[in-house]
């Protein structure tokens, strides 16, 4: 982050504005290279076009190769629908309510824990269902899983 | 279990023997319509004219019957208990038999109407799913990221809502495993014992 490079004792003699520009340029270069999955020769060519000398290009590329983190971070940036992370369930047996006694019915309460790609948290999606409805839901999820398995074997 | 009838309730039902045999059938029909669709003062007036009885008597009779039927259906009282409950009203055998028949014929329907009044959470309706593979995004090219996109349809108080959700293959398998465990619980001895003993 900005505060750490400006506080670095080795860099204190350099004009802070220049330092920030260099930092931003290097970061952009790394992100673009990661985004495009560029190999070392592509990066070198690009830096040559920017009139960097041989020594600096080699240093940059060596450092770049040691960092695998870029791809992982870029992987998770971006919009997507609410993402399910976990599920919890509750089985209850209804006996009566104030309108109707002797109802005697099992029912499930299912809660899907979801995450928003932007803010990270989101109210969970909860719903009740009968045993038959839960069987329907599980059946459909299993169809999706089977379809995934077949797709990975293609 | 016996039904406890209050004095006011008994007074309302007390007008039934005065109304006569044919009238009881008509009042029964009005009571059921009121349960299905709500109060209908016009229908009561028509019935009053047809049977040559005061409108107030008709209304009280209908209200009395509605209460009798809903309470009996709510508690699901047995035939014997129903007969014993209305015995205190001192009606003729014929009237008692008509009331019992009215109760038995309609209690299933009345219970399902009462069932809709209970508090409810959004309930499951259906699920649609789709297999996606993300190939690229603004921040990263050349990806292969499989995902399952789903549309969960829920019912909430007569509205249907649809929610779009997504999950990755590992979580999908985890969801299936957890929910299958949930389904298996009903078959366990513990649940079976409770269900058997609750009836």
Interface residues (C-beta under 8 A of the other chain):
Chain A: X31 X34 X35 X36 X37 X71 X74 X75 X77 X78 X80 X81 X82 X83 X84 X85 X86 X87 X88 X89 X91 X93 X95 X97 X99 X100 X101 X102 X103 X104 X106 X108 X109 X110 X112 X114 X125 X126 X127 X128 X129 X131 X133 X134 X135 X136 X137 X138 X140 X141 X142 X143 X144 X145 X147 X148 X151 X152
Chain B: X74 X75 X76 X111 X114 X115 X117 X118 X119 X120 X121 X122 X123 X124 X126 X127 X129 X131 X137 X138 X139 X140 X141 X142 X143 X145 X146 X147 X148 X149 X150 X152 X154 X163 X164 X165 X166 X167 X168 X169 X171 X172 X173 X174 X175 X176 X178 X179 X180 X182 X183 X185 X186 X191 X194 X195 X198 X199
